[in-house]
Amino acid sequence: MYTPIFTEVAKENWAESESFKLDTEKNLLFSTKYNIRGIPTTLVFYKGKLVENQSGVMQKQNIKALIQKYL
């Protein structure tokens, strides 16, 4: 449900960025390190540091606004 929305926004806005999809059940260390409690969770890293952690499905305009903060 979330992947198509996120992918569409990424294609429109992320010429110099990368996006990843992670199976949190198979990557428990990552899930624990970044305190992922719900699925989906969107983590935004800027200059190597975690700057945003949003749980739940975000609307397209909210994803765009989140990205714009760091471009």
Buried (B, 14 or more C-beta within 10 A) or exposed (E): EBEEBBEEBBEEBEEEEEEEEEEBEEEEEEBEEBEBEEEBBBBBEEEEEEEEEBEEBBEEEBBEEBBEEEE
